[in-house]
Every structure is written in C-alpha cells, then in structure tokens.
Amino acid sequence: MMLPDFPEDEVCFVDANILYYHFVETPSFSEICSDFLKRIESGKVIGYSSTAVLAEAIHKVMLAEVVSRWNLPRKGLVSRLQRRSDLVSQLSEHLQVIPTIQALNFRIESVTLDLLNLATQIPIQHTLLTNDALIVAVMQQENLTHLATNDDDFDTIPGLTIWKPRPS
C-alpha cells in the first residue's frame, strides 16, 4: 500500500526509515514521509513508535550528517567514527529527532525485557533481524496492524498492512 493513501483516524506504527527520510533529504521519499508526519501532527493519523526505533533513527541521522559534512564513504563508517570521536562531538542534526517526535505527539512504547523476550521468538517464525522483530513484538503487544516503512522484510508478516513511501 502507498503511504500517501493511508486512511485517516487509523493508528500506524512508524519505522525508523520514515523518520530518517523526513530528516535527511532523500529524493522520492522525503516529501512523502514529511507529508505523512504532518498528518500525524494534525491528528489525522495516530502515530506510534518505540524507543528502539527512535534510537535507530537518531543513529541513521548521525551517520548521514557525517557523510554529508565530511564526504566520507558509508563503508566502514561506524568503525571510522569510533576512532574519530572528534567528528561525533561536532554533530548536531540528530538533536532534532526527539523534539520533533514530541511535537508530533507520537505514542512511544518503551522497550522492556518482556518485549525483547517476545522479539527473540519472532526471527524463528519470520526470518527478521532483532530490530525488525522488536517492531513486530511492539505491534503485537499493542494490537497494531498498520506499519509505515520502506523495509521489504515486513512484506510477508501475516496480519500486517505495510504502507510504503511511494507515490500513489
């Protein structure tokens, strides 16, 4: 399903890549994702996420800023940054993520040990890695069925309706 067609007054879990596209200009995706987040802000859509997804979004925004500011290749970027903490201390764009989410009035689920335990069983059934399995666990716990993501790994999960940032 196409994200611009998401119905009003429904609850939608929002994955990190949707937030990333809002903060980091990405042709073909940023405008659609920003428009979707405006619908959440206006109350037309109820936005839901988790602390783990927010952490992932912050991490991705940080890496994008490093690539943009210092023109560094993405390959090996994390290990390079671990050796160059002076670069990390100069980053600022990631600081926008939490205040923006708070202003949009998202519902944020904290990750608990019970949720993490539930998530460890999901990869066995659905071949998902940990962060994606945690999304499914949160959605199951909260009885959510709509997921806004650009990640194709969720396409085969029964009971989920996947909404992607593609033009309608």
C-alpha positions as CSV (number, residue, x, y, z in Angstrom):
1,M,0.0,0.0,0.0
2,M,1.2,3.5,-0.7
3,L,1.8,5.8,2.3
4,P,0.1,8.8,0.9
5,D,-3.1,6.7,0.8
6,F,-3.1,5.9,4.5
7,P,-6.6,6.3,5.9
8,E,-7.5,9.0,8.4
9,D,-8.2,8.2,12.1
10,E,-6.1,5.0,12.0
11,V,-3.1,4.1,14.1
12,C,0.1,3.5,12.3
13,F,3.5,2.2,13.7
14,V,6.2,4.3,12.1
15,D,9.6,2.7,11.3
16,A,13.0,4.5,11.6
17,N,13.4,4.9,7.8
18,I,10.2,7.0,7.6
19,L,11.7,9.3,10.2
20,Y,15.1,9.3,8.5
21,Y,13.6,10.4,5.2
22,H,11.9,13.3,7.0
23,F,15.2,14.5,8.5
24,V,17.6,13.6,5.7
25,E,16.7,14.8,2.2
26,T,16.2,11.7,0.1
27,P,14.7,12.2,-3.4
28,S,11.5,10.3,-4.0
29,F,10.9,9.6,-0.2
30,S,11.4,12.8,1.9
31,E,8.4,14.7,0.7
32,I,6.0,11.8,1.1
33,C,7.3,11.0,4.6
34,S,7.2,14.6,5.7
35,D,3.7,14.9,4.5
36,F,2.7,11.7,6.4
37,L,4.3,13.1,9.6
38,K,2.3,16.3,9.1
39,R,-0.8,14.2,9.1
40,I,0.2,12.7,12.4
41,E,0.9,16.2,13.8
42,S,-2.5,17.4,12.8
43,G,-4.2,14.4,14.4
44,K,-5.5,12.9,11.1
45,V,-3.4,9.8,11.8
46,I,-2.3,8.4,15.1
47,G,1.5,7.8,15.1
48,Y,3.1,5.1,17.1
49,S,6.7,4.0,17.5
50,S,9.2,2.7,20.1
51,T,12.3,3.9,21.9
52,A,14.3,1.4,19.8
53,V,13.0,2.8,16.5
54,L,13.8,6.4,17.7
55,A,17.4,5.3,18.7
56,E,17.8,3.7,15.2
57,A,16.5,6.9,13.5
58,I,18.9,9.1,15.6
59,H,21.8,6.8,14.6
60,K,20.9,7.0,10.9
61,V,20.6,10.8,11.0
62,M,24.0,11.0,12.7
63,L,25.7,8.8,10.0
64,A,24.0,10.8,7.3
65,E,25.4,14.0,8.7
66,V,28.9,12.6,8.9
67,V,28.7,11.5,5.2
68,S,27.3,14.9,4.2
69,R,29.7,17.1,6.2
70,W,32.9,15.3,5.6
71,N,32.2,13.4,2.4
72,L,33.2,10.1,4.0
73,P,32.2,6.8,2.4
74,R,29.5,4.8,4.1
75,K,31.5,1.6,4.1
76,G,33.3,1.2,7.4
77,L,31.8,4.5,8.7
78,V,30.9,3.3,12.2
79,S,34.3,1.9,13.0
80,R,35.9,5.0,11.5
81,L,33.8,7.2,13.8
82,Q,34.8,5.1,16.8
83,R,38.4,6.1,16.1
84,R,37.4,9.8,15.4
85,S,35.3,10.9,18.3
86,D,36.2,14.5,17.4
87,L,33.8,14.1,14.4
88,V,30.9,12.8,16.5
89,S,31.2,15.6,19.0
90,Q,30.6,18.1,16.1
91,L,27.3,16.5,15.0
92,S,24.0,18.3,15.7
93,E,21.3,17.2,13.3
94,H,20.4,14.2,15.3
95,L,19.4,16.5,18.2
96,Q,16.2,17.4,16.2
97,V,14.8,13.9,16.2
98,I,13.4,13.7,19.8
99,P,11.9,17.2,20.0
100,T,10.3,16.7,16.6
101,I,8.7,13.4,17.7
102,Q,7.5,15.0,20.9
103,A,6.0,17.9,18.9
104,L,4.2,15.5,16.6
105,N,2.6,13.8,19.6
106,F,3.7,10.3,18.8
107,R,2.8,7.5,21.1
108,I,6.1,5.9,22.1
109,E,6.4,2.4,23.5
110,S,9.3,1.7,25.8
111,V,11.3,-1.4,25.1
112,T,11.1,-3.8,28.1
113,L,12.7,-7.1,28.8
114,D,9.3,-8.8,28.2
115,L,9.1,-7.2,24.7
116,L,12.7,-8.1,23.9
117,N,12.0,-11.6,25.0
118,L,8.9,-11.8,22.7
119,A,11.0,-10.3,19.9
120,T,13.6,-13.1,20.2
121,Q,11.0,-15.7,19.1
122,I,9.9,-13.7,16.0
123,P,13.0,-14.3,13.9
124,I,12.4,-18.0,14.1
125,Q,9.0,-17.6,12.6
126,H,9.6,-14.7,10.2
127,T,13.3,-14.5,9.5
128,L,13.6,-10.9,10.8
129,L,16.7,-9.4,12.5
130,T,16.4,-8.1,16.0
131,N,15.3,-4.5,15.5
132,D,12.6,-5.5,12.9
133,A,11.5,-8.4,15.2
134,L,11.2,-5.8,18.0
135,I,8.9,-3.7,15.8
136,V,6.6,-6.7,15.3
137,A,6.7,-7.5,19.0
138,V,5.6,-4.0,19.9
139,M,2.9,-4.1,17.3
140,Q,1.6,-7.4,18.5
141,Q,1.6,-6.2,22.1
142,E,-0.4,-3.1,21.2
143,N,-2.7,-4.8,18.7
144,L,-1.4,-2.7,15.8
145,T,-1.7,-3.8,12.2
146,H,-0.5,-0.8,10.1
147,L,3.2,-0.3,9.6
148,A,4.8,2.7,7.7
149,T,8.2,1.5,6.5
150,N,10.3,1.3,3.4
151,D,11.7,-2.1,4.5
152,D,10.6,-5.0,2.3
153,D,11.4,-7.5,5.1
154,F,8.0,-7.0,6.6
155,D,6.1,-7.8,3.5
156,T,5.5,-11.4,4.4
157,I,4.4,-11.0,8.0
158,P,0.8,-12.1,8.3
159,G,-1.6,-9.7,9.9
160,L,0.3,-6.5,8.9
161,T,-0.6,-4.0,6.4
162,I,2.5,-2.3,5.1
163,W,2.5,1.3,3.9
164,K,5.5,2.4,1.9
165,P,6.6,5.9,0.9
166,R,5.9,5.5,-2.8
167,P,3.9,7.9,-4.9
168,S,0.2,7.0,-5.3
